[in-house]
Amino acid sequence: AIDYVDDIGLDRIHAHEAALVAATRERLGQINSVRLFGPADAAGIVSFAVEGVHPHDVATILDEGSVAIRA
């Protein structure tokens, strides 16, 4: 695993992760019922709530679409 990570490079991994977080926050931010929490540059974490929907329901719906989250 260390060789795999070394081959890719930590800088490239960090840049990819940051791009994913930025894209996710941008798209979620376009949904009126979604409230984002935390700093925009949180390392690999996007915290959010959907207004009027229980977090476990959000997790179940996303899981059905093959998106893994923690509720």
Secondary structure, DSSP 8 states (H G I E B T S, - for coil): -HHHHHHH-HHHHHHHHHHHHHHHHHHHHTSTTEEEES-TT-TT--EEEETTS-HHHHHHHHHHTT-----
